[in-house]
Amino acid sequence: MLIRPEAEADFAGVAAVNNAAFGTENEAHLIDLIRQSDLYVPELSLVALEGDTVMGHIMFSYMTLESADGDLPILDLAPLAVHPDWQNRGIGSALVNHGLGLVERRGEPLVLVEGIPSYYPRFGFERASPHGITPPSPAIPDEAFMVKLLPSCTPAYRGRVRYPPAFYAAGTVGP
Ligand SMILES: CC(C)(COP(=O)(O)OP(=O)(O)OC[C@H]1O[C@@H](n2cnc3c(N)ncnc32)[C@H](O)[C@@H]1OP(=O)(O)O)[C@@H](O)C(=O)NCCC(=O)NCCS
């Protein structure tokens, strides 16, 4: 397996993996909208490959933390998908760990995720609310709204998170 940043030739494979993993086209739509925005970080949209076949994909992109000092850019992990044919073989974990390593080397303060409460704690994610980081809507379950704090984090990183319009347009917010 090879993990590397996505290239344009991978886009169809990335969409296919997300459609198959989520059973909806919402996440593939979200990925397209993020790619078209200035919140896209090409080197943090990673594919896991076997030959030319995309087995899994992870994306980190920017959203906003409304802090007491003003708006701060923070990275969000979304979406993460492994094709059902290749799940439970460590590919999702490899993508998360690889991505978190890149993110930490960029000096980012934290990574946010709205996701499966039983999956992400193994990577160091924990509930965001005890750290003073709150979701954009009370409809998002507290246990699903998680953060991984990185060494560069400072006490300034507290406040309410604002999702970019892409997340609402794609229908990927909340339960
Ligand atoms: C979640 C997902 C990315 C995990 O990828 P993967 O390559 O199968 O995961 P790994 O092999 O690295 O890890 C397997 C572990 O994840 C757990 N896991 C997988 N899917 C899970 C789920 N939906 N809920 C809870 N745990 C899950 C497995 O039980 C296993 O746990 P164990 O290590 O304690 O036995 C993949 O199952 C997937 O694409 N699911 C559908 C899309 C999705 O839900 N994405 C995440 C949205 S937040």
Ligand as a Chemical Component Dictionary entry (heavy atoms), coordinates in Angstrom:
data_LIG
# 
_chem_comp.id                   LIG 
_chem_comp.type                 NON-POLYMER 
_chem_comp.pdbx_formal_charge   0 
_chem_comp.three_letter_code    LIG 
# 
loop_
_chem_comp_atom.comp_id 
_chem_comp_atom.atom_id 
_chem_comp_atom.alt_atom_id 
_chem_comp_atom.type_symbol 
_chem_comp_atom.charge 
_chem_comp_atom.model_Cartn_x 
_chem_comp_atom.model_Cartn_y 
_chem_comp_atom.model_Cartn_z 
_chem_comp_atom.pdbx_ordinal 
LIG C1  C1  C 0 -14.462 4.041  9.487  1  
LIG C2  C2  C 0 -13.483 3.518  8.401  2  
LIG C3  C3  C 0 -12.851 4.699  7.720  3  
LIG C4  C4  C 0 -12.426 2.691  9.100  4  
LIG O1  O1  O 0 -11.470 2.281  8.125  5  
LIG P1  P1  P 0 -10.827 0.802  8.210  6  
LIG O2  O2  O 0 -9.691  0.754  7.276  7  
LIG O3  O3  O 0 -11.901 -0.176 8.044  8  
LIG O4  O4  O 0 -10.338 0.829  9.738  9  
LIG P2  P2  P 0 -9.071  0.137  10.371 10 
LIG O5  O5  O 0 -8.834  -1.184 9.724  11 
LIG O6  O6  O 0 -7.947  1.083  10.426 12 
LIG O7  O7  O 0 -9.583  -0.038 11.850 13 
LIG C5  C5  C 0 -10.493 -1.031 12.116 14 
LIG C6  C6  C 0 -11.156 -0.694 13.433 15 
LIG O8  O8  O 0 -12.140 0.322  13.205 16 
LIG C7  C7  C 0 -13.359 -0.066 13.743 17 
LIG N1  N1  N 0 -14.450 0.496  12.961 18 
LIG C8  C8  C 0 -14.593 0.456  11.624 19 
LIG N2  N2  N 0 -15.769 1.023  11.286 20 
LIG C9  C9  C 0 -16.351 1.419  12.427 21 
LIG C10 C10 C 0 -17.562 2.049  12.724 22 
LIG N3  N3  N 0 -18.456 2.408  11.784 23 
LIG N4  N4  N 0 -17.852 2.300  14.024 24 
LIG C11 C11 C 0 -16.980 1.962  14.995 25 
LIG N5  N5  N 0 -15.799 1.352  14.771 26 
LIG C12 C12 C 0 -15.498 1.085  13.492 27 
LIG C13 C13 C 0 -13.325 -1.570 13.640 28 
LIG O9  O9  O 0 -14.242 -2.127 14.552 29 
LIG C14 C14 C 0 -11.891 -1.879 14.025 30 
LIG O10 O10 O 0 -11.762 -1.805 15.425 31 
LIG P3  P3  P 0 -10.658 -2.668 16.211 32 
LIG O11 O11 O 0 -9.318  -2.193 15.709 33 
LIG O12 O12 O 0 -10.892 -2.296 17.626 34 
LIG O13 O13 O 0 -10.934 -4.081 15.852 35 
LIG C15 C15 C 0 -14.211 2.638  7.362  36 
LIG O14 O14 O 0 -14.839 1.586  8.028  37 
LIG C16 C16 C 0 -15.237 3.383  6.535  38 
LIG O15 O15 O 0 -14.931 3.916  5.477  39 
LIG N6  N6  N 0 -16.502 3.393  7.003  40 
LIG C17 C17 C 0 -17.578 4.029  6.274  41 
LIG C18 C18 C 0 -17.410 5.525  6.205  42 
LIG C19 C19 C 0 -17.249 6.155  7.566  43 
LIG O16 O16 O 0 -18.014 5.897  8.490  44 
LIG N7  N7  N 0 -16.216 7.031  7.687  45 
LIG C20 C20 C 0 -15.884 7.697  8.924  46 
LIG C21 C21 C 0 -16.799 8.812  9.132  47 
LIG S1  S1  S 0 -16.383 9.680  10.609 48 
# 
loop_
_chem_comp_bond.comp_id 
_chem_comp_bond.atom_id_1 
_chem_comp_bond.atom_id_2 
_chem_comp_bond.value_order 
_chem_comp_bond.pdbx_ordinal 
LIG C1  C2  SING 1  
LIG C2  C3  SING 2  
LIG C2  C4  SING 3  
LIG C2  C15 SING 4  
LIG C4  O1  SING 5  
LIG O1  P1  SING 6  
LIG P1  O2  DOUB 7  
LIG P1  O3  SING 8  
LIG P1  O4  SING 9  
LIG O4  P2  SING 10 
LIG P2  O5  DOUB 11 
LIG P2  O6  SING 12 
LIG P2  O7  SING 13 
LIG O7  C5  SING 14 
LIG C5  C6  SING 15 
LIG C6  O8  SING 16 
LIG C6  C14 SING 17 
LIG O8  C7  SING 18 
LIG C7  N1  SING 19 
LIG C7  C13 SING 20 
LIG N1  C8  SING 21 
LIG N1  C12 SING 22 
LIG C8  N2  DOUB 23 
LIG N2  C9  SING 24 
LIG C9  C10 SING 25 
LIG C9  C12 DOUB 26 
LIG C10 N3  SING 27 
LIG C10 N4  DOUB 28 
LIG N4  C11 SING 29 
LIG C11 N5  DOUB 30 
LIG N5  C12 SING 31 
LIG C13 O9  SING 32 
LIG C13 C14 SING 33 
LIG C14 O10 SING 34 
LIG O10 P3  SING 35 
LIG P3  O11 DOUB 36 
LIG P3  O12 SING 37 
LIG P3  O13 SING 38 
LIG C15 O14 SING 39 
LIG C15 C16 SING 40 
LIG C16 O15 DOUB 41 
LIG C16 N6  SING 42 
LIG N6  C17 SING 43 
LIG C17 C18 SING 44 
LIG C18 C19 SING 45 
LIG C19 O16 DOUB 46 
LIG C19 N7  SING 47 
LIG N7  C20 SING 48 
LIG C20 C21 SING 49 
LIG C21 S1  SING 50 
# 
